[in-house]
Amino acid sequence: MTYCIAVFRSRSQAIDCKNALARAGIWAEITATPAALGLGCGLSVRFRYSSYRRAKNLISHAAYTAFYGYITA
């Protein structure tokens, strides 16, 4: 299964995003940010790639200031 990871520079915003996705019915979990990125707080949000469009829409409307971008895993 393919996953998408939303990378954040803020632990609190990563946790808020995970909770917002869950409230919207999108499976999500907190995961470690890949060390190779050398970014952020060390926490990111992982969700199924099949939910990418819905998750992207929710994240963009939330206007997280510490959001960095997406990677696939």
Backbone as JSON Lines, residues from 0, in Angstrom:
{"i":0,"aa":"M","n":[0.85,-1.18,0.0],"ca":[0.0,0.0,0.0],"c":[0.89,1.24,0.0]}
{"i":1,"aa":"T","n":[0.48,2.24,-0.75],"ca":[1.24,3.48,-0.82],"c":[0.66,4.49,0.18]}
{"i":2,"aa":"Y","n":[1.57,5.18,0.84],"ca":[1.19,6.2,1.81],"c":[1.74,7.54,1.4]}
{"i":3,"aa":"C","n":[1.11,8.57,1.87],"ca":[1.57,9.93,1.69],"c":[1.91,10.47,3.08]}
{"i":4,"aa":"I","n":[2.96,11.24,3.17],"ca":[3.36,11.83,4.43],"c":[3.32,13.35,4.3]}
{"i":5,"aa":"A","n":[2.56,13.98,5.18],"ca":[2.52,15.44,5.25],"c":[3.56,15.85,6.29]}
{"i":6,"aa":"V","n":[4.54,16.6,5.85],"ca":[5.67,16.97,6.7],"c":[5.43,18.34,7.33]}
{"i":7,"aa":"F","n":[5.67,18.42,8.63],"ca":[5.47,19.65,9.39],"c":[6.75,20.04,10.12]}
{"i":8,"aa":"R","n":[6.88,21.33,10.41],"ca":[7.98,21.85,11.22],"c":[7.53,22.09,12.65]}
{"i":9,"aa":"S","n":[6.32,21.71,12.97],"ca":[5.74,21.94,14.3],"c":[5.03,20.68,14.78]}
{"i":10,"aa":"R","n":[5.4,20.23,15.97],"ca":[4.76,19.05,16.55],"c":[3.26,19.3,16.76]}
{"i":11,"aa":"S","n":[2.92,20.46,17.3],"ca":[1.51,20.73,17.6],"c":[0.67,20.8,16.33]}
{"i":12,"aa":"Q","n":[1.21,21.35,15.25],"ca":[0.45,21.39,14.0],"c":[0.34,20.01,13.37]}
{"i":13,"aa":"A","n":[1.34,19.18,13.51],"ca":[1.26,17.81,13.0],"c":[0.15,17.05,13.74]}
{"i":14,"aa":"I","n":[0.1,17.19,15.04],"ca":[-0.92,16.52,15.84],"c":[-2.3,17.07,15.5]}
{"i":15,"aa":"D","n":[-2.41,18.38,15.35],"ca":[-3.69,18.99,14.97],"c":[-4.15,18.48,13.61]}
{"i":16,"aa":"C","n":[-3.25,18.37,12.67],"ca":[-3.58,17.88,11.34],"c":[-4.07,16.44,11.4]}
{"i":17,"aa":"K","n":[-3.39,15.6,12.14],"ca":[-3.82,14.2,12.28],"c":[-5.24,14.14,12.82]}
{"i":18,"aa":"N","n":[-5.53,14.94,13.84],"ca":[-6.86,14.95,14.44],"c":[-7.91,15.49,13.46]}
{"i":19,"aa":"A","n":[-7.56,16.52,12.68],"ca":[-8.48,17.08,11.7],"c":[-8.8,16.06,10.6]}
{"i":20,"aa":"L","n":[-7.78,15.33,10.16],"ca":[-8.02,14.29,9.16],"c":[-8.93,13.2,9.72]}
{"i":21,"aa":"A","n":[-8.69,12.8,10.95],"ca":[-9.52,11.77,11.57],"c":[-10.97,12.24,11.69]}
{"i":22,"aa":"R","n":[-11.18,13.49,12.07],"ca":[-12.54,14.03,12.17],"c":[-13.24,14.02,10.81]}
{"i":23,"aa":"A","n":[-12.46,14.15,9.74],"ca":[-13.02,14.14,8.39],"c":[-13.19,12.72,7.85]}
{"i":24,"aa":"G","n":[-12.87,11.73,8.67],"ca":[-13.03,10.34,8.26],"c":[-11.87,9.79,7.46]}
{"i":25,"aa":"I","n":[-10.73,10.45,7.51],"ca":[-9.54,10.01,6.79],"c":[-8.61,9.33,7.79]}
{"i":26,"aa":"W","n":[-8.27,8.06,7.52],"ca":[-7.33,7.37,8.39],"c":[-5.99,8.1,8.34]}
{"i":27,"aa":"A","n":[-5.42,8.36,9.49],"ca":[-4.12,9.04,9.57],"c":[-3.44,8.65,10.86]}
{"i":28,"aa":"E","n":[-2.12,8.75,10.86],"ca":[-1.36,8.49,12.08],"c":[-0.14,9.4,12.11]}
{"i":29,"aa":"I","n":[0.34,9.62,13.31],"ca":[1.58,10.38,13.5],"c":[2.73,9.43,13.21]}
{"i":30,"aa":"T","n":[3.71,9.92,12.48],"ca":[4.89,9.12,12.15],"c":[6.13,9.99,12.24]}
{"i":31,"aa":"A","n":[7.27,9.37,12.32],"ca":[8.53,10.12,12.35],"c":[8.8,10.71,10.98]}
{"i":32,"aa":"T","n":[9.27,11.93,10.95],"ca":[9.7,12.55,9.7],"c":[10.99,11.85,9.28]}
{"i":33,"aa":"P","n":[11.09,11.43,8.03],"ca":[12.33,10.78,7.58],"c":[13.54,11.67,7.84]}
{"i":34,"aa":"A","n":[14.51,11.11,8.53],"ca":[15.71,11.88,8.92],"c":[16.45,12.44,7.71]}
{"i":35,"aa":"A","n":[16.37,11.76,6.58],"ca":[17.06,12.22,5.38],"c":[16.6,13.6,4.93]}
{"i":36,"aa":"L","n":[15.4,14.01,5.34],"ca":[14.9,15.33,4.97],"c":[15.59,16.43,5.76]}
{"i":37,"aa":"G","n":[16.04,16.11,6.96],"ca":[16.71,17.11,7.8],"c":[15.81,18.28,8.14]}
{"i":38,"aa":"L","n":[14.54,18.01,8.36],"ca":[13.57,19.07,8.58],"c":[12.83,18.91,9.88]}
{"i":39,"aa":"G","n":[12.32,20.0,10.33],"ca":[11.23,20.06,11.27],"c":[11.4,19.45,12.63]}
{"i":40,"aa":"C","n":[10.26,19.14,13.16],"ca":[10.14,18.74,14.54],"c":[10.32,17.25,14.75]}
{"i":41,"aa":"G","n":[10.38,16.5,13.67],"ca":[10.5,15.06,13.78],"c":[9.19,14.32,13.68]}
{"i":42,"aa":"L","n":[8.06,15.05,13.62],"ca":[6.76,14.41,13.48],"c":[6.09,14.82,12.18]}
{"i":43,"aa":"S","n":[5.47,13.85,11.55],"ca":[4.7,14.08,10.33],"c":[3.41,13.3,10.44]}
{"i":44,"aa":"V","n":[2.56,13.45,9.45],"ca":[1.27,12.75,9.43],"c":[1.25,11.85,8.21]}
{"i":45,"aa":"R","n":[0.98,10.58,8.44],"ca":[0.92,9.6,7.36],"c":[-0.53,9.22,7.1]}
{"i":46,"aa":"F","n":[-0.9,9.16,5.84],"ca":[-2.25,8.73,5.46],"c":[-2.15,7.98,4.14]}
{"i":47,"aa":"R","n":[-3.2,7.25,3.8],"ca":[-3.21,6.46,2.57],"c":[-3.23,7.38,1.34]}
{"i":48,"aa":"Y","n":[-2.45,7.0,0.35],"ca":[-2.39,7.8,-0.86],"c":[-3.77,7.94,-1.51]}
{"i":49,"aa":"S","n":[-4.61,6.95,-1.33],"ca":[-5.96,7.01,-1.91],"c":[-6.78,8.17,-1.35]}
{"i":50,"aa":"S","n":[-6.37,8.71,-0.2],"ca":[-7.05,9.85,0.42],"c":[-6.36,11.18,0.13]}
{"i":51,"aa":"Y","n":[-5.37,11.15,-0.75],"ca":[-4.53,12.33,-0.98],"c":[-5.34,13.58,-1.34]}
{"i":52,"aa":"R","n":[-6.26,13.49,-2.27],"ca":[-7.01,14.69,-2.69],"c":[-7.79,15.3,-1.54]}
{"i":53,"aa":"R","n":[-8.49,14.46,-0.79],"ca":[-9.28,14.97,0.34],"c":[-8.36,15.55,1.41]}
{"i":54,"aa":"A","n":[-7.28,14.85,1.71],"ca":[-6.36,15.32,2.74],"c":[-5.69,16.63,2.32]}
{"i":55,"aa":"K","n":[-5.27,16.69,1.07],"ca":[-4.63,17.91,0.56],"c":[-5.57,19.1,0.65]}
{"i":56,"aa":"N","n":[-6.82,18.89,0.31],"ca":[-7.82,19.95,0.39],"c":[-7.98,20.43,1.84]}
{"i":57,"aa":"L","n":[-8.1,19.49,2.76],"ca":[-8.26,19.85,4.16],"c":[-7.02,20.59,4.69]}
{"i":58,"aa":"I","n":[-5.85,20.09,4.36],"ca":[-4.61,20.72,4.85],"c":[-4.44,22.11,4.26]}
{"i":59,"aa":"S","n":[-4.73,22.28,2.99],"ca":[-4.57,23.61,2.38],"c":[-5.55,24.62,2.97]}
{"i":60,"aa":"H","n":[-6.77,24.19,3.28],"ca":[-7.74,25.11,3.87],"c":[-7.42,25.43,5.34]}
{"i":61,"aa":"A","n":[-6.69,24.56,6.0],"ca":[-6.32,24.81,7.4],"c":[-5.2,25.86,7.49]}
{"i":62,"aa":"A","n":[-4.49,26.08,6.4],"ca":[-3.43,27.1,6.33],"c":[-2.4,26.94,7.45]}
{"i":63,"aa":"Y","n":[-1.9,25.72,7.61],"ca":[-0.85,25.48,8.62],"c":[0.41,26.25,8.24]}
{"i":64,"aa":"T","n":[0.91,27.04,9.15],"ca":[2.11,27.84,8.89],"c":[3.38,27.01,8.92]}
{"i":65,"aa":"A","n":[3.35,25.85,9.56],"ca":[4.54,25.01,9.68],"c":[4.51,23.82,8.72]}
{"i":66,"aa":"F","n":[3.58,23.81,7.8],"ca":[3.49,22.72,6.83],"c":[4.6,22.87,5.81]}
{"i":67,"aa":"Y","n":[5.32,21.77,5.53],"ca":[6.43,21.81,4.58],"c":[6.05,21.27,3.2]}
{"i":68,"aa":"G","n":[5.38,20.13,3.17],"ca":[5.02,19.52,1.9],"c":[4.72,18.05,2.06]}
{"i":69,"aa":"Y","n":[4.6,17.35,0.92],"ca":[4.24,15.94,0.92],"c":[5.35,15.09,0.34]}
{"i":70,"aa":"I","n":[5.47,13.89,0.85],"ca":[6.31,12.87,0.24],"c":[5.49,11.58,0.21]}
{"i":71,"aa":"T","n":[5.85,10.67,-0.68],"ca":[5.18,9.37,-0.71],"c":[6.13,8.32,-0.17]}
{"i":72,"aa":"A","n":[5.53,7.32,0.45],"ca":[6.34,6.24,1.03],"c":[5.67,4.91,0.76]}
